[in-house]
Amino acid sequence: MSDNIEYSSEYENQPKAGIDYILSKDGYRIMTERFLINRGFCCGNGCQNCPYFPKATKGNTTLR
């Protein structure tokens, strides 16, 4: 049996707790500004840390 374990690459791009998001006291993920900037566009959901202007404009790529 081989000790070399290969993991699927599908998990490599998953958001990481404490870096890409923090958990609210209610258990919701609050995405960090760093994650939102790296994503490259506004989702339009009014994220707490939205770095785009105007805020909550889906598809917007203009950083404030």
Secondary structure, DSSP 8 states (H G I E B T S, - for coil): --S-----GGGTTS--BTTTEEE-TTS-EEE-HHHHHHH-S--SS--TT--BSSTT-TT---B-
